[in-house]
Amino acid sequence: MIQDLYKQKRSLELKWEQEHIDEGRYTLNMVRLDDKIRQVITDIKLEEAKIAHRQNSVEGAAPQVSVAT
């Protein structure tokens, strides 16, 4: 899932760059692409936070061993 988000972000960045090369100025379409890129970045951050939370939950759930003397 997260790899797909990174690919989507890169694809949007390439579209933005191509639009800039073609038009030579900042266009309304580039504004829309910027918004999509920001949304994908937010989705990436959320996905990474979920992964980190799961990892922390697994590490926090490690069994506790008590040594009886």
Contact map, one row per residue, 1 for C-alpha under 8 A:
111110000000000000000000000000000000000000000000000000000000000000000
111111000000000000000000000000000000000000010011000000000000000000000
111111100000000000000000000000000000000000000000000000000000000000000
111111110000000000000000000000000000000000000000000000000000000000000
111111111000000000000000000000000000000100110000000000000000000000000
011111111100000000000000000000000000000000010000000000000000000000000
001111111110000000000000000000000000000000000000000000000000000000000
000111111111000000000000000000000000000100000000000000000000000000000
000011111111100000000000000000000000100110000000000000000000000000000
000001111111110000000000000000000000000000000000000000000000000000000
000000111111111000000000000000000000000000000000000000000000000000000
000000011111111100000000000000001001100000000000000000000000000000000
000000001111111110000000000000001000100000000000000000000000000000000
000000000111111111000000000000000000000000000000000000000000000000000
000000000011111111100000000000001000000000000000000000000000000000000
000000000001111111110000000001001100000000000000000000000000000000000
000000000000111111111000000000000000000000000000000000000000000000000
000000000000011111111100000000000000000000000000000000000000000000000
000000000000001111111111000001000000000000000000000000000000000000000
000000000000000111111111111001000000000000000000000000000000000000000
000000000000000011111111000000000000000000000000000000000000000000000
000000000000000001111111000000000000000000000000000000000000000000000
000000000000000000111111111000000000000000000000000000000000000000000
000000000000000000111111110000000000000000000000000000000000000000000
000000000000000000010011111000000000000000000000000000000000000000000
000000000000000000010011111101100000000000000000000000000000000000000
000000000000000000010010111111100000000000000000000000000000000000000
000000000000000000000000011111110000000000000000000000000000000000000
000000000000000000000000001111111000000000000000000000000000000000000
000000000000000100110000011111111100000000000000000000000000000000000
000000000000000000000000011111111110000000000000000000000000000000000
000000000000000000000000000111111111000000000000000000000000000000000
000000000001101100000000000011111111100000000000000000000000000000000
000000000000000100000000000001111111110000000000000000000000000000000
000000000000000000000000000000111111111000000000000000000000000000000
000000000001000000000000000000011111111100000000000000000000000000000
000000001001100000000000000000001111111110000000000000000000000000000
000000000000000000000000000000000111111111000000000000000000000000000
000000000000000000000000000000000011111111100000000000000000000000000
000010011000000000000000000000000001111111110000000000000000000000000
000000001000000000000000000000000000111111111000000000000000000000000
000000000000000000000000000000000000011111111100000000000000000000000
000010000000000000000000000000000000001111111110000000000000000000000
010011000000000000000000000000000000000111111111000000000000000000000
000000000000000000000000000000000000000011111111100000000000000000000
000000000000000000000000000000000000000001111111110000000000000000000
010000000000000000000000000000000000000000111111111000000000000000000
010000000000000000000000000000000000000000011111111100000000000000000
000000000000000000000000000000000000000000001111111110000000000000000
000000000000000000000000000000000000000000000111111111000000000000000
000000000000000000000000000000000000000000000011111111100000000000000
000000000000000000000000000000000000000000000001111111110000000000000
000000000000000000000000000000000000000000000000111111111000000000000
000000000000000000000000000000000000000000000000011111111100000000000
000000000000000000000000000000000000000000000000001111111110000000000
000000000000000000000000000000000000000000000000000111111111000000000
000000000000000000000000000000000000000000000000000011111111100000000
000000000000000000000000000000000000000000000000000001111111110000000
000000000000000000000000000000000000000000000000000000111111110000000
000000000000000000000000000000000000000000000000000000011111110000000
000000000000000000000000000000000000000000000000000000001111111000000
000000000000000000000000000000000000000000000000000000000111111100000
000000000000000000000000000000000000000000000000000000000000111110000
000000000000000000000000000000000000000000000000000000000000011111000
000000000000000000000000000000000000000000000000000000000000001111100
000000000000000000000000000000000000000000000000000000000000000111110
000000000000000000000000000000000000000000000000000000000000000011111
000000000000000000000000000000000000000000000000000000000000000001111
000000000000000000000000000000000000000000000000000000000000000000111
